[in-house]
Amino acid sequence: MSYNIIAWREILARVFAGFTEQENVSPEWLINPATRRRLKLDKLYPEAGIAVRFVGLVAKGQGRLSDWEVLETEQRDQTRAELCRLNGIQLVLIDPEEDPVKQLDHLLRVLARASRTLAQSDQPAPHKQRWMPALNRARTTTADLRARVARTPEQMMGTLAEGWRDREAGLASQPTVIEPAPRRRARTVTYAVGQRVRHDRFGPGVITALRAEESDTTLTVLFDGEQERTFLLSLVEEKLAIL
């Protein structure tokens, strides 16, 4: 699997953190009228009104598509996009082998449109109060990633791919039995964006983001050498020192 698609999975995980993510779904309204078959979305974020479909992917061992197969694929993509639009969903097509900066620019426009749509909708006030700030955070995260990718595209996409592998490893290592959370010791250090820190393993870097989650805080550090990693503060605190 190309590391670009792995990097895009990490990008989407960061951008849509806090949103409900449905993966590999075929909603009941997403039926191709020409074939009466359901079409698939790789990712759907209902609260954002955004869906994602990866395009340009070729299965291992599969030869080049014929002109007819290419045309069929394009027609399905157009039908998928139109059905999404009719049901209040913006479809983002991502080709992992194309310029990531241009595609992040497009994602920024989609997020801006989603914010306007929600603001002008008749959704209840509590819904808007919850998801408008979330969409703003998603735009900020996307803009930050766009700037980093534009600066060193190959290196940053590689770093993001590594981040996704770390994320998967972290999820895979989580216990399946739910146990009471251990009592945390009181924090004696306060961290802030822009602080220089040193990690026991990864060395010096600068804090680029802090985000309070439901049960913990995530801390993102851009280490010298452009390697960026995100940690749970409760797990990294003892390995981190302020410079």
C-alpha positions in Angstrom: 0.0 0.0 0.0 1.3 3.4 -1.0 2.4 5.4 2.0 0.4 8.4 0.6 -2.9 6.7 1.3 -1.7 5.9 4.8 -0.7 9.6 5.2 -4.2 10.6 4.0 -5.8 8.4 6.7 -3.8 10.2 9.3 -4.7 13.6 7.8 -8.4 12.7 7.9 -8.1 11.4 11.5 -6.6 14.7 12.6 -8.9 17.0 10.6 -12.1 15.2 11.7 -11.1 14.4 15.3 -14.2 14.6 17.4 -16.6 13.9 14.6 -18.5 10.6 14.2 -16.7 8.6 11.5 -18.5 5.9 9.5 -16.1 3.8 7.4 -16.9 1.8 4.2 -20.6 2.6 4.3 -23.3 2.4 1.7 -26.2 4.6 2.9 -29.7 3.5 1.8 -30.0 6.6 -0.3 -26.7 6.0 -2.2 -28.2 3.8 -5.0 -27.0 4.0 -8.6 -30.2 4.5 -10.6 -28.6 2.9 -13.7 -27.8 -0.4 -12.0 -29.9 -0.3 -8.8 -26.8 -1.2 -6.8 -25.6 0.6 -3.7 -22.5 2.7 -4.0 -19.8 2.9 -1.3 -18.3 5.8 0.6 -14.8 5.2 2.2 -15.6 7.6 5.0 -18.7 9.6 6.1 -18.8 12.3 8.8 -22.5 13.0 9.3 -22.2 16.0 11.6 -19.9 17.7 9.1 -22.0 16.8 6.1 -18.8 15.5 4.4 -17.9 12.2 2.8 -14.6 10.9 1.4 -13.9 8.5 -1.5 -10.4 7.5 -2.5 -9.9 7.3 -6.2 -7.1 6.2 -8.5 -6.3 3.1 -6.5 -5.3 -0.1 -8.3 -5.4 -3.5 -6.7 -2.2 -5.4 -6.4 -1.6 -7.3 -9.6 -4.3 -5.5 -11.5 -3.3 -4.2 -14.9 -4.1 -0.8 -16.4 -7.9 -0.1 -16.7 -9.4 -0.1 -20.2 -10.9 3.1 -21.6 -14.3 1.6 -20.9 -13.5 0.8 -17.3 -12.1 4.3 -16.8 -15.3 5.8 -18.2 -17.5 3.5 -16.0 -15.5 4.6 -12.9 -15.9 8.3 -13.8 -19.6 7.9 -14.3 -20.0 6.1 -10.9 -18.0 8.9 -9.2 -20.3 11.5 -10.8 -23.4 9.7 -9.8 -22.0 9.2 -6.2 -21.2 13.0 -6.0 -24.7 14.0 -7.2 -26.5 11.6 -4.9 -24.4 13.0 -2.0 -25.3 16.5 -3.0 -29.0 15.7 -3.1 -28.8 14.4 0.4 -26.9 17.3 1.9 -23.4 15.7 1.8 -20.3 17.1 0.2 -18.2 14.4 -1.4 -14.4 14.8 -1.4 -12.5 12.7 -3.9 -8.9 12.0 -2.9 -6.3 10.6 -5.2 -3.3 9.6 -3.0 -1.0 9.9 -6.0 -1.9 13.5 -6.9 -0.6 16.7 -5.4 -1.5 16.7 -1.7 -1.3 20.5 -1.4 -4.0 21.1 -4.0 -6.2 18.4 -2.5 -5.8 20.0 1.0 -6.8 23.4 -0.6 -9.9 21.7 -1.9 -10.6 20.2 1.5 -10.3 23.7 3.0 -13.0 25.0 0.6 -15.3 22.0 1.4 -14.9 22.7 5.2 -15.6 26.4 4.7 -18.8 25.5 2.7 -19.8 23.1 5.4 -19.5 25.8 8.0 -21.6 28.2 6.0 -24.2 25.5 5.3 -24.5 24.7 9.0 -24.7 28.4 10.0 -27.5 29.0 7.5 -29.4 25.8 8.3 -32.4 25.3 10.5 -30.6 22.9 12.8 -31.3 23.5 16.6 -29.1 26.0 18.4 -27.4 23.4 20.6 -26.4 21.4 17.5 -24.8 24.5 15.9 -23.1 25.5 19.2 -21.5 22.1 19.3 -20.4 21.6 15.6 -19.6 25.1 14.4 -16.5 25.3 16.6 -15.6 21.7 15.6 -15.7 22.7 11.9 -13.6 25.7 12.7 -11.0 23.5 14.4 -11.1 21.2 11.4 -10.3 24.1 9.1 -7.5 25.3 11.4 -6.0 21.8 11.4 -6.2 21.5 7.7 -4.6 24.8 7.1 -1.7 23.9 9.4 -1.2 20.5 7.7 -1.4 22.2 4.3 1.4 24.6 5.3 3.6 21.8 6.6 3.0 19.6 3.5 3.8 22.5 1.2 7.1 23.1 2.9 8.5 19.5 2.6 5.9 17.4 0.8 7.6 14.0 0.7 9.0 14.2 4.2 5.8 15.4 5.8 3.7 12.8 4.0 6.1 10.2 5.3 5.8 11.5 8.8 2.0 11.5 8.6 2.1 7.9 7.3 4.3 6.9 10.3 1.8 8.8 12.5 -1.0 6.6 11.2 1.0 3.4 11.8 1.6 4.6 15.4 -2.1 5.4 15.8 -3.1 1.9 14.5 -0.5 0.3 16.8 -1.9 2.3 19.7 -5.5 1.3 18.9 -4.5 -2.4 18.4 -2.7 -2.5 21.8 -5.7 -1.1 23.7 -7.3 -3.8 26.0 -10.7 -5.1 24.9 -11.9 -5.3 28.5 -13.1 -2.0 29.9 -11.6 -1.3 33.3 -12.0 1.7 35.6 -9.5 4.4 34.6 -6.6 4.7 37.0 -6.5 7.7 39.2 -4.1 10.3 37.7 -1.5 12.1 39.7 -1.9 15.8 39.8 0.0 17.6 37.1 2.8 19.8 38.2 3.8 21.2 34.7 1.6 23.3 32.4 2.3 23.0 28.7 1.5 25.6 26.0 1.7 25.8 22.2 5.1 27.2 21.2 7.0 25.7 24.1 10.3 24.0 23.4 10.4 20.5 25.0 12.6 17.4 25.0 11.3 13.9 24.7 13.3 11.0 26.1 13.3 9.2 22.8 12.7 11.7 20.0 14.8 14.6 21.3 14.0 18.4 21.2 11.0 19.9 19.5 8.2 22.5 19.8 4.6 22.0 20.9 2.3 22.8 18.0 -1.1 21.8 19.3 -2.9 21.0 22.6 -6.4 19.6 22.4 -8.6 18.7 25.4 -10.4 15.4 24.7 -13.2 13.8 26.8 -10.9 11.8 29.0 -7.4 13.2 28.3 -5.5 15.9 26.5 -3.6 15.3 23.2 -0.3 17.1 22.7 1.4 17.4 19.3 5.1 18.1 19.0 7.1 19.0 15.9 10.5 17.6 16.6 13.7 19.0 15.1 14.0 17.4 11.7 10.3 17.9 10.9 9.1 14.7 12.5 5.6 15.4 14.1 4.0 13.2 16.7 0.8 13.3 18.7 0.7 11.9 22.3 -1.8 11.5 25.1 -0.5 13.8 27.8 -1.2 11.3 30.6 1.2 8.9 28.9 3.9 11.2 27.7 4.2 13.6 30.7 7.0 11.6 32.4 9.0 11.5 29.2 8.8 15.2 28.4 10.8 18.1 29.8 10.4 21.8 29.1 13.6 23.4 27.8 
